[in-house]
Amino acid sequence: MPLHGENVQPIREGFVESPPPAAPFPQASPPQAPLSAQKEFHQEPPEPELTEIDRLREDIKAAANPWPITVPLIYKEIENDKGEKIKSLKFYEPTAAEINRVGNPIRLNWENEPIVEERKMTAMMGALSRVQPVRLQQMDPRDWCNCAWILRPFFLPDLRAFNNS
C-alpha cells in the first residue's frame, strides 16, 4: 500500500526526478598584484629564430623577380649529373614549356586546397634545376619538401585574374 501524505509523492514508473540544482559556490579570485607590478613581470614570448628556409621564403616574397632561386640542401648533399656533391639546388624560372612537358605539379582538390603531385614535382625540379630527376631521388625527404613548398606558389593560379567585372 503506497504511502500518501504531505511530504511523499507517488513515483511514476519510467520517470526519475532530477535533483535540485546545487547553489553555486562563490569563487574567490586569487589576490592580484598591483597593475604596476604586473607590467614589471610581464614578458613577451621570444620571437622564434628563422631557419635558413624561412629566410629564403621571406627573401622570395620580397623580391620582384626572385629567379633563379637557390634552395640549400640542409640535411643531405646529393650528386649532380657530373658526379659532384652539391649542397644546394638552383631553380630557374619556369615557363609554360615546362608545364607542357612535365605537367603542372600542383592540383587543387574539391576544397581548393593545393595538392603537390610528387612525381610531377620531382620532374619539374629536375627541369628547373638542370639536375636529372633520378639524381633528385637521392634527396633527404625534408630537403625535397623544402624545394617543393618553395616552388609550389609559382604553379598556383593568381586569383586577381578572375576579378574582371
N, C-alpha and C positions, 0 to 999 in steps of 0.2 A: 504494500500500500504506500503510494508516494506521499511524502510529507508536503504539506502546504502550509504556508504561513507568510508572515511579513518578509522575512529575510531569505526565503528559499523560493526559487523559481523553477518550474519544471524544465528539464533539459529536452530539447527537441533532437531527435535522432538525426545524425549527419551534420549537425551544426555545432561548431565549437566557438565559444565566445573568446575573443582575444582579450588578453589582459589590458587593463587601462594603461595608457602611455605613462611612462615614468617622467617625473618632472625633471627637466634638465638641470644639471648642477652648474652653478656659476663657475666659470673657469677664471682663475686668477691669471692675469697676464704677467709674464716674467718682468722683473724690475728692469727698467731701461736706463741706460746711461744717458747723461745729458747729450743733446744733439751735437754740441761742440766736441765731446769725447768720441761720439760715433764717427764723425768725419775724420777724426785723427787716426782711427784704427782701420778705416775702410781703405782697401787697396784694390785697384783694378787688376783683373787677371792679366798675366803677361801675354803679350802677343806671341802666337806660335811662330817659330822660325820658318822661313820659306825654304823649301827644298830647292834643289837645282832645277827640277822640273817645274815647280811653281813659279820660280823666277823666269824661266823660259816662257811659260804661258803668259805672264804679265808683259814680257817684252813683245810677244807676238800681238797681244791686244793693243799695245801702244803704237806699234809700227804700222804705217800706212801700207807699205809693201814689205812683208816680212821675209820674202823669198830671197835666197834659199834659207831654209830652216835647218839648224843643226841641233840634233837631239842627242844628248850624251847617253851612252850605254853604261848605266850605273852599276849593274850587277855582274855583267859578264862581257868581255870583249869577244868579238867574232872575227872570222877571217873573211876578207873581201875576195873578189874574183882573182886577185893576183897572189893570194896566199898570205897577205899581210894582215896582222892583227890590227883591228880598228876599235877605237873607244867611243866613236860617235857615228851617227848617220846623218848625212847632209841630204835633205829633200829639196828638190827643185819644184818650181811652181807647176801644178797640174793643169792640163788643158783638156778640152773635150776629146782629143785624140786618145788620151789615156783611158778615159771613161768608155769610149767606144771599143777600145782594145781589151780592157780588163773588166769593165762593168763598174757601176757605182758601188763602192764598198759599204755604203750606208743605206739602209732602207728604213722606212717608218712603219711601225706596226699600226694596228687599228686605233690605238690611242694617241697616235702621232708621236710616239717615243722613238728616238733614233736607236737602231739596232746595227751593230757592227757585224758585217759578214766577213768572217775571219779569213777565208781563202782569198776572197777578192781583196781584202785589205793587205794581206801579205803580198799578193801580186802587185797591188798599187804601190806599196812601199818599195818593192823591187824596181818598178818602173820609174819612180820618182827619185830613188837614191842611186840608181845605176848599179845596184848590187843584186845578183841573181837571187830569186826567192828561195832557192834551195840553200843558199848561204844564210838567209834570214831565219831559217828554221833552227839555226844554232842558238838563237837569241834566248836569253832568260825571259820567261813569260812576263815578268814585271817590266822589262825593257820594251817588249813588244807592245804591251798595253799602253805604256807611256807614249810610244810613237803613234799608235792607233788613236788615242784620245787627243793628241795634239793635231793630227791630221783630220780628225772627224768633222770639225766645223766647216771645213772647206768643201765638203761634199753634201751639205745640207742646203735646202732652198732658203733664200732670203725672203722673208715674209713681206718686206717692203714692196716687192714686185707685184704683190697681189692687191695693193691698196689703190688701184686705179679706179676712181669712181666716175 
